[in-house]
Amino acid sequence: MTAVTTTPEPQTASAPGPAEASGGRAVHLVRSELLKIRTTNTWWIFLIGVFVATALAATVWIAVGNSQINTAAAGGEEFVPPENASEAELEITRQQSELSQDLTRTLHDASAEIYTSGQFFGLMFALLLGILLITNEFHHQTATTTFLVTPRRTQVVLAKLATAMMGAGFFWAFATLLSVAAGAIFLATKGYGTQLTEWPVLRAILFNALAYGLWGVLGVGLGVLIRSQIGAVLTGTVAYVVGTFLIQQIVFALYFLLDWDWVLDVMVLWPGVASQVMISPEPPYPSSPSWWVGALVLIAYGVGFGVIGTLITRRRDIS
């Protein structure tokens, strides 16, 4: 008999499918964006800013919370109508008196404020990080190279959006670690526990993370709209800090002078105000919309800026 031997055919590696290749490119792009951040001084300068803002805010809110908790534990403040006060001012005074007499609500509000300390300036740093992720390409004239290497511009923008959210999430985690550590020690020494198992408090912390991520997306969208790095940074900073302050002052002036309740509802349409509303266990001011309204408004801004930024980048001439 003659033995017949067969030589096995060499196995060739199968080429990755479209989905696998696309997923690999997405991961590579995000890693590339993260590397760009790590190789600059921007991230740790912003991190120092987040640390300072959180430490100062936590110190203030712990002092305020201590006063509020002591007042509520003692029975609260008696409602004394101010003289010559408008109906709006009477309503605010009445609500403040009722809140000061409710120890549970006071604990929730004080805990949420402490655990989200530094949100105002923390969101600004998240916004600036998103701006720099896109404007650095134009400032350092690397946009052309970036889009030549990855012709599918949508993937580049999505990678920047994902990186902005990750960077903003890191800021949130850092700030939350500091504020929760300080706040938990303070509340434990007061004998009320950490309050971290209470849903209104936990919701404030979680939605604060969402706020950070969405403000990072807003930064990328603003950077696409305003390609000048200096122009985008100045516009974003002024609109966030000064704009939020002015909007609130104008709205409250109209509310007190004209007793227009509806202006307080409209104020939540400003993203800076929406961020404050969405993390508040209780409405932060009379006639204030519920927390979920602020969340929906901010999500709408994030999705809108993300879509607009992607569409503009796909069609704009990059040179």
GIBELDA-V353187 format. One record per residue. SS is DSSP state (H for helix, E for strand, - for the rest). PSI is psi in degrees with one decimal (* if undefined). D_CENTER is the distance of its C-alpha to the mean C-alpha in Angstrom with 1 decimal. Layout:
BEGIN
SS;PSI;D_CENTER, SS;PSI;D_CENTER
END
This chain:
BEGIN
-;145.7;79.8, -;122.1;77.5, -;131.8;74.0, -;119.2;71.3, -;144.1;68.1, -;133.4;65.0, -;120.5;62.5, -;140.8;58.9, -;138.5;57.0, -;136.0;54.3, -;130.4;50.8, -;141.9;48.4, -;131.9;44.7, -;141.9;43.2, -;142.3;40.7, -;144.1;37.1, -;170.0;36.3, H;-42.1;34.0, H;-42.6;31.2, H;-43.1;31.6, H;-41.8;31.9, H;-41.9;28.8, H;-39.7;26.8, H;-41.1;28.3, H;-39.0;27.4, H;-44.5;23.7, H;-42.2;23.6, H;-41.7;25.5, H;-42.6;23.2, H;-41.5;20.1, H;-38.1;22.2, H;-41.7;23.3, H;-40.0;19.9, H;-36.9;19.0, H;-38.9;22.5, H;-37.9;21.8, H;-44.8;18.9, H;-26.4;21.0, -;8.6;24.0, -;168.5;22.5, -;-5.2;21.8, H;-46.8;18.3, H;-40.5;16.4, H;-24.8;18.3, H;-44.5;18.2, H;-38.5;14.4, H;-38.9;14.8, H;-42.3;17.3, H;-42.1;15.2, H;-41.0;12.5, H;-48.1;15.6, H;-46.6;17.2, H;-41.7;14.4, H;-43.1;13.9, H;-45.7;17.7, H;-45.4;18.5, H;-40.9;16.1, H;-40.0;17.3, H;-44.8;20.9, H;-46.7;20.6, H;-29.2;19.1, H;-41.6;21.7, H;-44.7;24.4, H;-44.8;23.3, H;-39.2;22.9, H;-44.2;26.3, H;-44.2;27.9, H;-42.4;26.5, H;-42.9;27.6, H;-40.7;31.0, H;-44.5;31.5, H;-39.5;30.7, H;-27.3;32.9, -;0.9;35.7, -;-3.8;35.6, -;-179.9;33.2, -;141.0;33.9, -;138.9;36.7, -;114.0;35.9, -;107.7;37.8, -;128.7;37.5, -;149.4;37.1, -;141.1;40.1, -;32.7;40.0, -;147.6;36.4, -;170.6;35.2, H;-35.9;34.3, H;-44.3;30.6, H;-37.1;31.0, H;-40.4;33.1, H;-42.1;30.5, H;-43.5;27.8, H;-40.2;30.5, H;-44.7;31.6, H;-38.3;28.1, H;-38.1;27.5, H;-43.0;30.9, H;-41.1;30.4, H;-39.1;27.1, H;-17.3;28.9, -;-6.8;31.5, -;102.5;29.4, H;-38.6;28.8, H;-48.5;26.8, H;-39.0;24.2, H;-42.5;24.2, H;-41.8;23.5, H;-47.3;20.6, H;-46.3;19.0, H;-42.6;19.8, H;-44.3;18.6, H;-41.8;15.2, H;-42.2;14.8, H;-45.2;16.1, H;-15.0;14.1, -;24.6;10.7, -;142.2;12.4, -;10.0;11.0, H;-41.1;7.5, H;-53.7;8.8, H;-25.5;9.9, H;-41.3;7.6, H;-33.5;4.9, H;-40.8;8.4, H;-35.8;9.4, H;-40.5;6.9, H;-46.7;8.3, H;-36.5;11.7, H;-44.5;11.8, H;-40.0;11.5, H;-47.9;14.1, H;-30.3;16.4, H;-35.4;16.5, H;-38.7;18.2, H;-22.6;20.0, H;-32.3;21.5, H;-38.9;23.6, H;-35.6;25.2, H;-41.2;25.4, -;6.6;27.3, -;42.7;29.1, -;0.8;28.2, H;-42.9;26.9, H;-45.1;30.4, H;-42.9;31.0, H;-44.6;27.7, H;-17.7;28.6, H;-39.3;32.3, H;-39.4;31.4, -;87.3;29.2, -;-27.9;30.6, -;97.0;28.3, H;-29.8;25.6, H;-40.7;23.4, H;-37.8;23.2, H;-46.2;22.2, H;-42.7;19.3, H;-37.1;18.1, H;-39.6;18.4, H;-38.9;16.3, H;-44.4;13.6, H;-40.7;13.9, H;-40.2;14.1, H;-41.2;10.9, H;-37.8;9.1, H;-43.8;11.4, H;-43.4;11.0, H;-37.8;7.3, H;-34.4;8.4, H;-42.1;11.2, H;-43.9;9.5, H;-46.5;7.9, H;-40.9;11.5, H;-47.8;13.2, H;-39.6;11.7, H;-38.8;12.3, H;-43.4;15.7, H;-49.1;16.7, H;-37.6;15.8, H;-40.3;17.2, H;-47.8;20.2, H;-44.0;21.0, H;-40.1;20.2, H;-40.4;22.3, H;-43.8;25.2, H;-49.3;25.1, H;-34.9;25.1, H;-39.9;27.7, H;-24.2;30.0, H;-12.7;29.8, -;17.1;31.2, -;6.2;28.5, -;176.7;27.0, -;-18.8;23.4, -;9.0;22.3, -;-15.0;20.2, -;-4.8;22.3, -;127.6;21.6, H;-43.3;19.5, H;-36.3;17.8, H;-46.0;16.7, H;-38.1;15.8, H;-40.7;13.9, H;-41.6;11.7, H;-44.9;10.9, H;-42.7;10.5, H;-21.5;8.3, H;-37.1;6.0, H;-42.6;6.1, H;-40.3;5.7, H;-44.1;2.6, H;-49.2;2.1, H;-43.1;5.1, H;-34.3;5.4, H;-28.6;4.8, H;-40.9;7.1, H;-41.6;9.3, H;-36.9;9.5, H;-42.6;10.7, H;-44.4;13.3, H;-41.0;14.5, H;-37.0;15.0, H;-30.6;16.8, H;-40.3;19.0, H;-39.1;19.9, -;100.6;20.7, -;-24.5;22.4, -;124.9;23.3, H;-47.1;21.0, H;-43.7;21.9, H;-42.6;21.6, H;-42.3;18.2, H;-46.1;16.8, H;-44.1;18.7, H;-46.5;17.7, H;-43.3;14.0, H;-47.5;14.3, H;-43.8;16.9, H;-37.3;15.3, H;-53.9;12.1, H;-60.6;14.0, H;-42.6;17.4, H;-44.7;16.7, H;-42.1;14.5, H;-45.6;17.3, H;-42.8;20.1, H;-45.5;18.9, H;-42.5;18.8, H;-42.2;22.2, H;-45.0;23.8, H;-44.6;22.8, H;-33.5;24.0, H;-44.2;27.1, H;-36.8;28.0, H;-45.4;27.4, H;-39.8;29.7, H;-37.8;32.3, H;-2.0;32.7, -;39.2;31.4, -;101.2;29.3, -;-32.2;27.2, H;-23.3;25.8, H;-27.5;23.9, H;-33.0;21.5, H;-39.7;20.8, H;-29.1;20.3, H;-27.0;17.8, H;-14.1;15.0, H;-17.8;15.3, -;126.9;13.6, H;-34.9;9.9, H;-37.6;9.4, H;-39.7;11.6, H;-37.4;10.3, H;-38.9;7.0, H;-39.5;9.8, H;-40.3;12.1, H;-18.8;10.3, -;5.7;10.3, -;124.1;13.7, -;-37.2;16.7, -;154.5;18.9, -;127.8;18.6, -;-14.3;17.7, -;163.2;20.6, -;141.8;23.7, -;14.2;23.5, -;138.0;19.7, -;163.1;18.7, -;166.3;17.7, H;-35.2;14.3, H;-24.6;14.7, H;-45.0;15.3, H;-38.9;11.9, H;-44.5;10.5, H;-40.2;13.1, H;-46.1;12.5, H;-38.0;8.9, H;-41.1;10.3, H;-41.4;13.3, H;-45.0;11.6, H;-47.3;10.1, H;-43.4;13.6, H;-47.4;15.5, H;-36.2;14.2, H;-44.1;14.7, H;-46.0;18.1, H;-44.1;19.2, H;-39.8;18.3, H;-46.2;20.3, H;-42.8;23.2, H;-43.7;23.6, H;-35.9;23.6, H;-33.0;26.2, H;-19.4;28.5, -;144.6;28.1, -;122.0;30.9, -;115.9;29.6, -;*;32.0
END
